[in-house]
């Protein structure tokens, strides 16, 4: 049985690292994993987790999704430039009021999260089309289908990714290619911790008092509690992704956290995981089913109620302060 070549970006930590190791340690040895990262100086954690698979079913390579030359050099280094499964995982995050963020910072988010995917596909997609075989797996987010407070630019980058993939998926069907969007909710990783820590350092002087108070006393105050109560581990998301990769007919969308299922409109066929539903393969046609997905979990209801009550309390305090001021 021939091994499938898997190229994964953003493997220095988090989901990328966990997925690379999970695939490399597959008992059936079905995969040859090329785990990439922008800075090879950060490879130690992956090497330790990979163990005996390093040099066997896993190799580490340099790849920067923001550099076309880096992408080309990495792909050129692969045997026959073959990539059977591309996993786009590398990304950047940013939280806070947009008044306090620079345009350059916003462009950097879009450059990595959206254009990074575009650069990868410009290099890899033509070969997949020629072979009429391949699976493109994109680690997206529930914020690609429903925006979250003070995640404006990050959510915008994920919406861009989702729209791009929806458009591309129709074309991909003609070439027998699969595209899967993996949509986690909160994930407890070093990445998310860094985003939160950077958010706490943001200069709120350009924001009005109401916005600054919402960010400080509602969003930031409850951030850790949300992750502790609803967050998944990278290994959990990796396991979900592994199952999608090993499916014969993988879904177009898959949300990994049923405790954080957003109230959203999704492309669905099976009532839970959004996907393209297909007619028999021999007819060489596929149709797209559209349905409104209004599943919302009990935990999510509690979360929304909690945020709402915090917001009501904030409004009450504000009104009381106004009344006191007027007296």
Buried (B, 14 or more C-beta within 10 A) or exposed (E): EEBBBBBBBBBBBBBBBBBBBBBBBBEEEBBBBBBBBBEEEEBEBBEEBBEEBBEEBBBBBBBBBBBEEBBBBBBEEBEEBBBBBBBBBBBBBBBBBBEBBEEEBBEBBBBBBBBBBBBBBEBBBEBBBEBEBBBBBBBBBBBBBBBBEBBBBBBBBBBBBBEBBBEBBEEBBEBBBBBBBBBBBBBBBEBBEEBBEEBEEBEBEEBEEEBBBBBBBBBBEBBEEBBEBBBBBBBBBBBBBBEBBBBEEBBBBBBBBEBBBBEBEBBBBEEBBBBBBBEEEEEEEBEBEEEEBEBBBEBBEEBEEBBEEBEEEBEEEEEEEEEEEEE
